[in-house]
Amino acid sequence: MIETFDILFLIVSVLGVSQAIFLIVLLLDEGKRSFRANRWLMVFGFSIGMSFIDDTFDPFISPIVNLYLVPVFAPFFFAFIPSIYLYFREVSGNPVSRPYRHFLVLIPVTAAIGVMVYLKSTRMVANQDHLRDVGLQIAFSSQGLGDWLLLAIVILFCVLFVVYMTGIWRLARRYLRQANRQLQADSGRMRRWIIELLVGMTVLSTVFTLTNLLDLFVFHAEWMALGVKAGFVLVFFRMCQVIAQNPAIFVQKETADVVPDELPGRQETHQGGDAQQDPIPRAIIDDPGIARIHTRLTRIVSDRDVILDPLLTMPKLAAAVGATPNQLSFVLNQHLGKSFFDFVNEVRIDAASRLLIEEPNRTILDIATEVGFNSKSTFNQAFKKITGQTPSVYRKNNYTESKA
């Protein structure tokens, strides 16, 4: 008979699977260039999602079958921390040249878990041992090779956790110090997202690791495990919310091809031993190309359909003008003196200003949505920044003047 705890665990697991799928779908919709960074969030979502799928089986299958599924699902625990590390590497402008190396550990881990499961299943059949839970949460009794393999796997996970978390924090600190220069627009939102992701992953990953250690050696931490799973569901929900509301912040600036370091926290050095400096900016487009982008931007602004697209990103606008995102960013920043977001918002606010006067009976939210904003608060903030007035005050003042 299924107990209350099993029902709660099943509900959380189903929600986790649903949120993981939704997260991956949202990230797939962000475009090809943004996929370079977002693919690692997708790997993270897939890894945690596999754990949730595993949990959905628990109440309905026998302990021995549960044990046989451990080699299928447990290795994914070794993928979610490297995937977050690789995401921060990509965002910070220092991508890994051969990222697959960070997942090669799954091969020996899977083999070791397979051997451990075989040894433990033999003891279970002989009624010498019992299964307490799934994943790595299997009873440790220091009796036999299977238990020592389990201990080695858990120690390896803890070591990798410390190494990668140290690298993630170093990358995040570096990125946050340089956020304004790297992003050049909407840096506040991106900084908040990075901080949320960093703190959330640190807390949940730490609690997850401690929970497994407690469950293995001290006591069966069922409710702590449920709390960790619920925490990952909330993280997925928050990630989906941020992506849906601010799709553009998931489009990172392209970086030059470099040969990055392969170990978390490691820095390349020059002959003098100094840390590698950021590459010196250089011209990426000639004068005729700049003029061509200017002309096409003017045409797109007049047409309005592209600019008012609520899912507009730098790659989409670059494709519309026939340039690379890096070239478009260069022209906007160096020749127009505007960031991508400032340029787009100015056009949208100009369209909204006319609609506020020409259609006084329409709601502000309706107008905000029509010109490409995803929320009324974002629209109000951008409108006040550009015009110095809120939309309602602007409409009241200018509509009165037009009537007079």
N, C-alpha and C positions, 0 to 999 in steps of 0.2 A: 504493500500500500504506500502511496506517495505521501510523504509528510509535508507539513506546512513549509518547512525550510526548503524542501525540494521544489515546491511550487514557486516560492519566491525566487529561487535560483533560476528556475526555468523561465520565469517572466523576464528577469534581468537579462538572461542569455538571448532570448528572442529579440528583446529591444536592442541589445548590443549588435546582433547580426543585422538587424534592419538599419541601424544607424551607420554601421560600417559600409553597407551597400550604398546607402544614400550618399555618404561622404565620397566614395569612389566615383559615383555617377556625377556628382557636382564637380569634382576635380577633372574628370574627363572632358567636361564641357568648357574648360578654361582656355583651350587653344593649344597649338603645338609647342610654341616656345615656352609658355608657362609650364607645360608638362615636364620640362626638364627638371624643375625643382619639385613640382607637385607630385611627380611619380613616386618620390620617397614617402610623401604622406599617404599615397595610395598603398605602398608596400606596408607601411605602418598599419593602416586600416585593415588591410587584408590579413596581416599577421594576428592582430588582436581579434579580428572577425573569426578566424579559424579557431581560436580559443573559445569564443562564444558558441560556435557550432558544436565543438566538442562537449561543452557543458549541456547543450540541449539534449544530448543522447543519454546523459547519466541516469535519469530516473527510469528509463525504459529498457535498459540492457543489463545483462548480468555482470558481476564484477570481473569475471575472466575475460569477457568480450571487451569490457572497459579497459582492461590492462592491455589487450592486443591493439587497441586504438592509440595507445600512448605514443608509439613511434611515428604515427601519422600526424599527430597534432602538437606534441610537446616541442619538437625542434623549432617551431615558429616562435617560441618565446625568445630564441636567440636572434631573431630577425628584427624585432620592433625597436630595440635601442639603436642598432646600427642604422636603421632607416631614418630615425630622427636625426642622428649625427650627420648623415649624408644630406638631409634636407638643409640643415644649418650650414653645411659646407657650400651647398649650391647658392643659398640666399646670401651668404657673406661674400660671394664672388670668388670663391676658391674651390671649384668643384674637383672631385676626385677623378683621375683619368681612367682608372680601372675599378669601378665601384663593386664589381662582382666579387672582388677579393674579400670584401667585408662580410660576405655571406658564405664563404667557403667553409667556415666553421660548422655550418649545418651538416656537412657530409660526415665528419667524424662523430659529431654529436648524435646524428641519427643512427649511425652504426653502433655506438656505445649504448644508446637507449634500446636498440633492438636486442643486443646481447643481454642487457639487464632484464628486459621484459621476458626473454626466453628463460633465463635462470629463475626469475621470480614466479613465472607461470608454472614451472615445474614444481616449485615449493607449494604453490597454491593448490595444485591438483593433488599433491600429497598431504594437504591440510596442515602444512608447516608454516604457512604465512597467510596473510589476508591483505586485501586491497582496501585502503582507506579513502582514496579519492583518485581523481584523474590527474593528468599532467605530470608534474614532478612530485606531486604530493602523495608519495607512496611510502608505506611504513619502512623506517630504517631501523635495523636491529643489529648492525655490524656482524651479521652472520652470513658469510659467503661472499663470493665475488660480485654477485648482483648488488648487494648493499654498498660495497666499496665503489662500484661503478657509479651508482646513484650519487654517492658523496662527491666523487670526482666531477660529475656533471654539474652539481649544484655549486661547487667551488669555482668551476670554470665560468658559470653564469655570473657569479658575484664579482669575479675579477673583471670580466668584460663589462659588467655594469659600471664599475668604478672607473675603468679606463675611458669608456665612451662618454660617461656623464662628465668627466673632467674635460674631455675634448669639446663637448657640447657647450659647457659653460664658458670656456675660453673663446669659442667662436661667437657665442651670443654677446659676450662683453665687447668683443672687437666690432661686431656688427652694430651694436647699439651706440658705440662711440662714433661710428662713421655713418650712421643712418641718414642724416640730412644730406651728406654729400653723395651717397650711393643712390638714394631713392629720389631726392630732389623734389618730392611732392608727396603729400599725404603721409609724411613721415610719422605723425602722431599716431595714426591708426596702425601703421605697420609696426611701430615700436610696441604699442599695446598688445598686438597680436603675438609678437615674438616673446614678450614678457609672459603673457598668459600661457603660451605653449611651453615655454621653458619651465616656469614654476609648476604648471600642471603635470608635465611629464616627470619632473624631478620628484615631486611628492608621491605621485601614483607609482612610479617605478620603484622608489625606495620602500614604500609600504608593501608593494607586491613582493619584492625580494625578502623583506623581513617576515612577511606572512608565510612564504614558502619555507623559510628557515625554521620558524616557530612550529609550523605544521609537521616538519620533518623530524625535528629533534626534541621539541618540548611538549606541545599539546596540539590537538586538532583544531586549528583556527578557522572554523567554518564561517562564523559571522564576519571575521576580518576579511576572508576571501570574498564573501558576498559584497562587503563594502567596497573592496577594490574593484570588483566587476561593475558595481553601480557607478563608481567614480569614472571608469573608462567610458561608460555610457554617457555620462554627463559631458566628458571631454569631447566625445564624438558629436554630441548635440551642439555644443558650443562651436566646434570647428565648422559644422554645417551652417550654423547661423551666421558666423562671420563671413564664410565664403558666399553665402546667398546675398548678404547685405552689402558686402564690399568686394565684389569679384576682382576689381582692378588691382588690389594690393597683392594678389597672388601672381602678378606678372612682374618678374624681377628683371632688372637691367641685365642685358647680355654682357658677358665678359670675354676678354680675349682668351684664346686657347693657351693654356699654360700646362706645365707638368707639375701637378700639385703633390704635396707630401701625402703619404699613405697612412700615417699613424696619427691618431688623435693627439693634438697638442704640439706636434712636431712642426718646426719652422725651417724653411730653406734658408741657407746662408750664402753670402758672397764670399770672395776670397779673404776678405778682412774679418770674416766672422760676424758681420752685422746682419741683423734680421732683414729679410727681403722686404723691400718697400713696395707699395702699390705702383703699378705701371703708370708711366707719365702719359697723360691724355695726349692724343694726337689727332690731326684732322682725318676724318673718315669719309669725306665726300668733297668733290671739287665744286667750284663756283657754278658751273652749269647745272650740276645736280642740285645744289641749294636752290637755284632759281626755279628748277622744275618742281621741287617739293613745295616752294612758296605758291606757285601757280595752282597746283593741284589742291593744296590746302584751302585756297580761296574758293575754288570750285566746290569743294566738299562742304565748306561752311555755307555757301549759298544754297546748296541742295538740301542740307540739314538732315537728311535721312540717316546718314552714317553717324553724325555727331550726336543725334538724339537717341541713339540705340543705348538702352540702359546697361547692356552687357559689353559696351565698347571697351576695348583694352588697347594698349600700345601696339601689340602685334596686328590687331585688326585694322587700326588706323594706318599703320605703316603699310600694310598690304593694299589698302585703298589708295594710297598715294604712290605706290610702286617703289617703296624704299624698305630698307631693313629697319627694325626698331631702333637700333643704335644710331643710324643716320637721321631718323626722324627726331630722336631725342636730342641729337647734336644741333639740328636746325632750330628746334623749339627753344632750347636753352641758350644757345650762343647767338642766334640771330633774331629771335623774337623776344628773348628775355623772359620766357614763360616755361613753366613745367607742363607736362602733359595734362595734369589735372586742372591747372589754372587755365590753360588754353581751352579745354573742353568746357569747363564750368562757365567761362565768360560767354561762350556761344550759347550755352543752354540758358543762362540767366538773361541774356539779351532776348531770347525767344520767349521766356517766361514773362519778362517785363511787359512785352506787348500783349500777351494773352491776359495778363492781370487787368489791363485797362480795357481791351477790346471785348472781353467776356467777363463782366463783373459778377455774373451769377454763378460762375463755376467755382468750385472749391479749390483752395490752394493745393491740397493734396492731389487733386485730379490734374491740375496744371503741372505740378512737380513731376508726377508720373509721366505725363505726356512728353516733357522735355528731357527725360532720361534719368531722373533721380529715383533712387530706390526707397527713400523714406522722406517724410516731411521734415524731420529734424536736420538731416543732411542738407536738404534744399534750403531751409531757413538759414543755416550756418553759411552756406556758400553765397546765398543772396545778400545777406548782410555784409559779408566780407567785401563783395564787389560793389554794392550800391550804397552801403552805409545805413541801410534801412531794412527792417523786416518786410516780408512780402505784404503783410496786411497793412502796415503803415504806408508802404509805397503805393499800394492800390488806393488807399483812402486819399492820400495827398494828391496823386496824379489824376484820379478820377474826378475829384472835386475841381481841380484846375481845368480839366477838359470840359466839364459841365458849365463852368463859368465862361 
